[in-house]
Amino acid sequence: MFKQVAMMIATIAAACSMADAAEIHLKSSVVVDSPIVRLGDVADVTAPFPQEAEALAATELFPAPIPERRRYVQAREVIDLLVRRGVDFSIHRIAGSETIQISRAKQRPVAVNQPSPADSIRSQERKAAEERLRQVILEHFQQRTSDRIPAEQAAGMQLEFETGDDLIRAVRAAEQLSVVADAAAPMAGPQQLVILADSAKFPLDVQLRVPQGVVVAARPLARGAVVRAVDVRMEYESPQRVTRVAHHSVDSLVGKQLTTSIGVGRPIAKNSVREPIIVRRGDVVSVVASVGGVAVRTDGKVREDASAGAVIEIESLEDRERRFFARATGRLDPQTGLPVVEVFGGASTVGNRGTE
């Protein structure tokens, strides 16, 4: 008898649970007008009780895309967001499209009455409110990128945006001002934000510019000097002022040789450096060729300046008409102290001086 009663209770509980279940059916394509996308924008929500369906539909998901842009969201992303917001999928059911295309409707100009002199915002008040808003937005992006770019680079971030009177009034009056942004948005460029002024929400499109790192001379550098780490420093410039030929890394410059003089604070262009010259025209070098595992040596004269790794023409000391190509190595011959070059393609052209 007890078992029958327990089974009846379990059946009734399961029926009640099913009776409370909501059905969430994801759409394949939606167009939203609000700056915040809610569950009701991307899904049809039905539930036994209207209040429960309305509460689920009002659940905020993420910022809407920029007007006239599209965003594609996977069903799995929606489920993860809902779980984090406390939605229990052991009770509720979700179905529908696996991918949702979300578009933002083009903003339409709204006709407004001309403000009275009492309602107008003085330029000084507007400037102060915009500066407060700018600082809040910059702090948000600086914190967001603190683990990706140097603090000096983040400090040079620049913003462009346009604000309406409603937002300016809200910023001036708000005790708490914060920013909501899409975490998946790129680090620079157009950004779609939501400004939270106390309990009020305002969409705001901004253009974020992040300065680019450029290597400049930390001291006057003479032509022919080999660059050391202490000779250069990083500076951060607006992207519009940075040329494609500039060096963006100190490591890429250290050890290179300057082909021109560089003044203090001047950027170092890629065509202003080369690998250091290790042999010069007229130098006598030790020419080495490997033949069947045996190193064959001779002496030769270099016919052109060369950096390590460069292939150059060598003139035989025994026969000036005899020439061949070899690769500069940057090593010194332990027997003679001469720079070593290795024969490039054709060891048989090298005169035999001895073996080792």
C-alpha positions in Angstrom: 0.0 0.0 0.0 2.9 2.4 0.9 4.6 1.7 -2.4 1.4 2.5 -4.3 1.1 5.8 -2.5 4.7 6.7 -3.1 4.4 6.0 -6.8 1.2 8.1 -7.0 3.1 11.0 -5.3 6.0 10.7 -7.7 3.7 10.7 -10.7 1.8 13.8 -9.5 5.1 15.6 -8.9 6.4 14.8 -12.4 3.1 15.9 -13.9 3.3 19.2 -12.0 6.9 19.7 -13.1 5.8 19.1 -16.7 2.9 21.5 -16.2 5.3 24.3 -15.2 7.7 23.6 -18.1 8.2 26.5 -20.6 8.8 25.9 -24.3 11.6 28.0 -25.9 11.6 27.8 -29.7 14.6 29.6 -31.2 14.0 31.6 -34.4 16.4 31.4 -37.4 16.4 35.2 -38.2 15.4 38.2 -36.3 15.6 42.0 -36.5 15.9 43.9 -33.2 15.3 47.6 -32.4 16.6 47.5 -28.8 20.3 47.9 -27.9 20.0 44.8 -25.7 19.0 41.4 -27.2 16.5 39.6 -24.9 15.3 36.0 -25.1 12.0 37.1 -26.4 13.7 38.7 -29.4 15.3 35.5 -30.6 12.7 32.9 -29.5 9.0 32.2 -29.0 8.5 31.5 -25.3 5.4 29.7 -24.1 4.5 28.6 -20.6 1.5 27.5 -18.6 1.5 30.8 -16.8 1.8 34.1 -18.7 3.9 35.7 -16.0 6.5 33.0 -16.3 6.6 33.3 -20.1 7.0 37.1 -19.8 9.8 36.8 -17.3 11.7 34.3 -19.5 11.2 36.5 -22.6 12.6 39.5 -20.8 15.9 37.8 -19.9 18.8 39.9 -21.3 21.4 38.0 -23.4 23.9 40.4 -25.0 24.3 43.8 -26.7 22.6 44.0 -30.2 24.9 44.4 -33.3 25.6 47.8 -34.8 22.7 49.1 -36.9 22.5 47.5 -40.4 25.0 44.8 -39.3 24.4 41.1 -38.6 25.5 38.8 -35.9 25.3 35.0 -35.9 24.6 33.2 -32.6 24.6 29.5 -32.0 21.9 27.8 -29.9 24.6 26.5 -27.6 25.6 30.1 -26.7 22.0 31.0 -25.9 21.7 28.0 -23.6 24.9 28.8 -21.8 23.8 32.4 -21.2 20.4 31.2 -19.9 22.0 28.7 -17.6 24.2 31.4 -16.1 21.1 33.5 -15.5 19.4 30.6 -13.6 17.2 29.0 -16.2 16.7 25.3 -15.3 16.7 23.1 -18.4 15.8 20.1 -16.4 12.3 21.7 -16.4 12.2 23.9 -19.5 12.6 22.7 -23.1 14.4 24.4 -25.9 14.1 23.7 -29.6 14.2 25.4 -33.0 17.0 26.8 -35.1 20.7 25.9 -34.3 21.9 29.2 -35.6 20.2 32.6 -35.2 20.9 35.6 -37.5 20.5 38.8 -35.6 20.2 42.2 -37.4 19.8 45.6 -36.0 17.2 47.8 -37.7 18.5 51.1 -39.2 17.9 53.9 -36.8 15.3 56.4 -37.9 15.4 60.0 -37.1 12.8 61.0 -34.5 11.2 64.3 -34.7 11.4 66.2 -31.5 10.2 69.5 -30.3 12.7 72.3 -30.0 13.9 72.5 -26.4 13.0 75.6 -24.5 15.9 77.7 -23.2 15.4 76.2 -19.8 15.9 72.7 -21.2 18.9 73.4 -23.4 22.3 72.2 -22.3 25.0 74.7 -22.1 28.2 73.8 -24.1 30.3 73.8 -20.9 27.9 71.3 -19.2 27.9 69.1 -22.3 31.7 69.2 -22.5 32.0 68.1 -18.8 29.4 65.3 -19.3 31.1 64.0 -22.5 34.5 64.0 -20.7 33.1 62.0 -17.8 31.6 59.5 -20.3 34.8 59.4 -22.2 36.8 58.5 -19.1 34.4 55.8 -18.1 34.6 54.2 -21.5 38.4 54.4 -21.8 38.8 52.9 -18.3 36.5 50.0 -19.4 38.7 49.3 -22.5 42.0 49.8 -20.7 40.9 47.2 -18.1 39.7 44.8 -20.8 43.0 45.0 -22.6 45.3 45.1 -19.6 46.7 41.6 -20.2 47.1 42.1 -24.0 48.9 45.4 -24.5 51.3 47.5 -22.5 49.9 50.2 -20.2 51.6 52.9 -22.2 49.8 51.8 -25.3 46.4 51.5 -23.6 46.9 55.0 -22.1 47.0 56.4 -25.7 43.6 55.0 -26.7 41.3 57.5 -28.4 37.5 57.6 -28.8 35.1 59.2 -31.2 31.3 59.3 -30.5 28.3 61.5 -30.7 25.8 61.9 -27.8 22.2 63.0 -27.7 20.8 65.4 -25.1 19.0 62.5 -23.2 22.3 60.7 -22.7 24.1 63.9 -21.6 21.4 64.7 -19.0 21.6 61.1 -17.7 25.4 61.2 -17.4 25.2 64.5 -15.6 22.6 63.2 -13.1 23.9 59.6 -12.6 25.7 58.5 -9.5 26.8 55.3 -11.1 28.0 55.2 -14.7 29.2 52.0 -16.3 29.6 50.3 -19.7 28.4 47.0 -21.3 30.2 45.8 -24.3 30.3 42.7 -26.4 33.3 40.6 -25.2 33.7 39.2 -28.7 34.1 42.6 -30.3 37.6 43.4 -31.8 40.0 45.4 -29.7 39.9 48.4 -32.0 37.5 49.9 -34.5 33.7 50.4 -34.3 32.2 49.4 -31.0 28.5 49.0 -30.0 28.1 49.9 -26.3 25.3 50.2 -23.8 25.8 53.0 -21.2 24.2 52.3 -17.8 23.4 55.6 -16.1 22.1 54.4 -12.7 19.1 52.3 -13.9 18.7 53.9 -17.4 20.3 52.3 -20.5 21.5 54.1 -23.6 23.0 52.6 -26.8 26.2 54.3 -28.0 28.3 53.7 -31.1 31.9 54.6 -30.6 35.1 54.4 -32.7 38.0 53.1 -30.7 41.6 53.8 -31.9 44.5 52.0 -30.3 48.0 53.5 -30.8 50.5 51.3 -32.6 54.0 50.6 -31.3 56.9 52.1 -33.2 60.6 51.6 -32.5 62.5 55.0 -32.4 66.1 55.9 -31.6 66.8 56.5 -27.9 70.1 58.4 -28.8 71.7 59.6 -32.0 72.7 56.6 -34.1 75.5 56.7 -36.7 75.4 55.0 -40.0 77.1 51.6 -39.7 76.4 51.2 -36.0 75.0 47.8 -34.8 71.8 48.4 -32.9 71.7 47.4 -29.3 68.6 47.2 -27.0 69.7 50.4 -25.1 69.9 52.3 -28.4 66.1 52.2 -29.1 62.8 52.5 -27.3 59.1 51.9 -28.1 56.7 54.8 -28.7 53.0 54.6 -29.4 51.5 56.6 -32.2 48.1 57.0 -33.8 47.5 54.4 -36.5 47.2 57.2 -39.1 50.8 58.3 -38.4 52.4 54.9 -38.5 53.9 53.8 -41.9 54.1 50.3 -43.1 57.9 50.4 -43.2 58.3 51.1 -39.5 59.7 48.5 -37.1 57.1 47.5 -34.4 59.4 45.3 -32.3 62.7 46.1 -30.5 63.8 42.4 -30.9 63.5 42.7 -34.7 66.1 45.5 -34.7 68.7 44.4 -32.1 71.8 43.1 -33.9 71.0 44.8 -37.2 73.4 47.4 -38.8 72.2 50.9 -39.7 72.5 52.0 -43.4 71.8 55.6 -42.5 72.1 57.9 -39.5 69.1 58.2 -37.2 68.3 61.2 -34.9 66.9 60.9 -31.4 63.2 60.1 -31.4 63.1 59.2 -35.1 61.4 56.0 -36.2 63.7 53.4 -37.7 62.4 52.2 -41.0 62.9 48.6 -42.3 65.0 49.8 -45.2 67.3 51.6 -42.8 68.9 48.5 -41.4 70.6 45.3 -42.7 72.4 42.3 -41.3 75.9 43.5 -40.1 78.7 43.4 -42.8 81.2 40.7 -41.8 83.4 40.6 -44.9 84.3 43.5 -47.2 85.4 43.7 -50.8 89.1 42.8 -51.0 89.2 40.8 -47.7 91.0 37.4 -47.8 88.9 34.6 -46.6 89.2 30.9 -45.9 87.0 29.0 -48.4 85.7 25.6 -47.2 84.0 23.0 -49.2 82.8 19.6 -48.1 83.7 16.8 -50.5 82.6 13.3 -49.5 82.7 14.1 -45.8 86.2 15.7 -46.1 86.6 19.5 -45.6 88.7 21.0 -48.4 90.2 24.4 -47.9 91.7 27.2 -50.0 92.1 31.0 -49.7 90.2 33.5 -51.8 89.5 37.2 -52.1 86.0 38.7 -51.5 84.7 40.8 -54.4 81.9 42.5 -52.5 80.7 43.4 -49.0 78.5 40.7 -47.4 76.5 40.0 -44.3 76.2 36.6 -42.6 74.3 34.2 -44.8 74.8 36.2 -48.0 76.1 34.5 -51.2 79.0 36.3 -52.7 81.6 36.0 -55.5 85.1 34.8 -54.5 88.3 35.2 -56.5 90.9 32.5 -56.2 94.3 33.8 -55.0 96.1 31.2 -57.2 94.2 32.2 -60.4 92.5 35.6 -60.6 90.4 34.3 -63.6 89.0 31.6 -61.4 85.9 32.7 -59.5 83.1 30.9 -57.7 80.3 31.6 -55.3 80.3 31.0 -51.5 78.2 31.8 -48.5 79.5 34.0 -45.7 79.2 32.2 -42.4 80.3 34.7 -39.7 82.8 32.2 -38.3 86.6 32.4 -38.2 89.0 29.7 -39.3 90.7 28.4 -36.1 93.9 27.7 -38.1 94.3 31.1 -39.9 91.9 33.4 -38.1 90.4 34.4 -41.5 86.6 34.7 -42.0 85.1 31.4 -43.3 83.0 31.2 -46.4 81.4 28.0 -47.6 81.3 27.1 -51.2 77.9 27.5 -52.7 77.0 24.9 -55.4 80.2 23.5 -56.9 83.0 22.4 -54.6 85.0 21.1 -57.5 85.8 24.7 -58.5 87.8 25.2 -55.3 91.5 24.7 -55.4 92.8 22.1 -52.9 95.0 23.6 -50.1 94.6 20.7 -47.7 92.2 18.6 -45.7 91.2 18.1 -42.1 
